[in-house]
Structure formats: structure tokens, C-alpha cells
Amino acid sequence: MATFHWLPRLRADFVRLSSAQQAAFLAAVAQFVEDLRAGGQFRKSLRVKSVQGASGVFEMTWAPDGVATFGYGDEIKPGDAHVVWRRVGTHEIFRRP
């Protein structure tokens, strides 16, 4: 099982989302977690990939114009990935992923 935490910037981004956007993001995170627990082969609909020009930063799509960025931190539980959620919002977040 993986461990997770949200950076303060993501928390600030999250509260600026509409309730529908928040729900869509949280539903996508649930799918992300399910896929991570199943071995890390993410479903194509999440479009998980590296962010160009930002080493160690990845993106996940949760809506047509909804993305979140994340990275992997040091393991908290040995053998379990530790996901650090960085930003959430529209494609505007790529200015500072």
C-alpha cells in the first residue's frame, strides 16, 4: 500500500476548485490509488506521464482541463511508494508544476 501527502500549494489549489471539480479530482485520485496498489500500471484515462522540463514531476489528468502534478518522495513504509501531490487545477498549473 502506498503513502501520500499534499503539499501546501496543492491544498490552496484544491480549495479554489469548484465542488464538482473537487469531486472529479478525488474520484481520479481513488482510481490512481487503486492502480498504484495493483502494481502501478495506470489506466490510460488518467494519462499519467512525466512533465517536460520538470525532472521527477509527473502529471495526472482528472478532467478535460483538469490536471494534477505529483512526485515520489522517500518511502515512509519500506517497499511502499510515497506520493507527494504538488498542484491541482487547469493546465495553467504547468507554469509552476
N, C-alpha and C positions, 0 to 999 in steps of 0.2 A: 504494500500500500504506500502511496506517495504522501509527502507532506507539502504544505503550501503556506504562503503568506502574501499579503498585499502590501506593496509599498504605499506610503502616504499619498503620493501623487495619484495612484490608482483610486484610492478612496475618494479623493477630491473629484476625480473624473467621474466616478460612479454616481455620486450624488447629483451631478449635473445632467445625468441621463434622465429621460422620461421614465415613468413607471413601466411602460411597455418595453422600452429599451433595456431597462434593468432586468426585467423578467427574461428577455431574449438572451442577454448575456449570461445570466445564471443558468439557463437551460443549456446553453452551449458549454459552459464550464462543467456541468454534470456529464455531458457527453464526453468531453475532454478527459475527465477523471476516469470515466468508465473505460475509455480506450487506453489510457495510461496503465490502469490496473490490469488490462488484458494483454499488456506487453508493449505498449507504446506505438502500435501501428494505428495512427489516427485516421478516422473516417474522412473521405475526400471532401465531404460537405463543410468540414471545419477549415479546410485549406491551410493547414499548419505548414509554415515554411520559415526559412531564415529571412531576416530583414537585411536588405542590401545596405552595405556601408555601416552596419552596427554589429560588430563581432559579438557573438554569444547571445544576441537578441533574436527572438522568434515572434512570429505573428500568428494569430488565430482569428478566423473570420466568424462572426456570430450573426451578421445581418448583411444585406447588400451593401450598406455603407457603414457597417459596424465591425470594428477590429479591436483586438486586444494584443498587447505585447507582453512577453514574458521571457524569462531566462531560467537557467538552472543554477541553484546555489549548492553549497556544501550539504552533504547528506546529514540529516538530523537523526534518522534511524538508519543504521548500517544496511546497505543494499536497497534502500528506497530513494527514489528521485525526490528532490526538493525543488518545487516550482515556485519561482518568485514572479508574481504578477506585477507588471510595471505600469502600463497605461491601458485605458479603455475609452473608446469613443468612435468618432468617424475617422476617415482617412487623414484628417488634419493632425492626428497624433503622431504621424510619421515625421513631422518636422522636428519632434523631440521624442523618439521612441523610448 
